[in-house]
């Protein structure tokens, strides 16, 4: 399987309503297709092999809070990492 992907938030503190944030999804090691999506939604952002996928949220709202998933997939399997984003 691919290496476990890394998911990071651009903020070191919990974002407040109205903040602009970025969520980064990356994977190192062998070739893997990356996908970043919110747990409760089917729409995903996909990137080419061995890239970083970036989701920018302008003026974040409480409705944007939730679990976001970074998924790395190749012919040998799938690995996922999650981040729980809360908004003040």
Secondary structure by P-SEA (a helix, b strand, c coil): cccbbbbbbcccccccccccbbbbbbccccbbbbbbbcccccbbbbbcccbbbbbbbcccccccccbbbbbbbccccccbbbbbbbcc
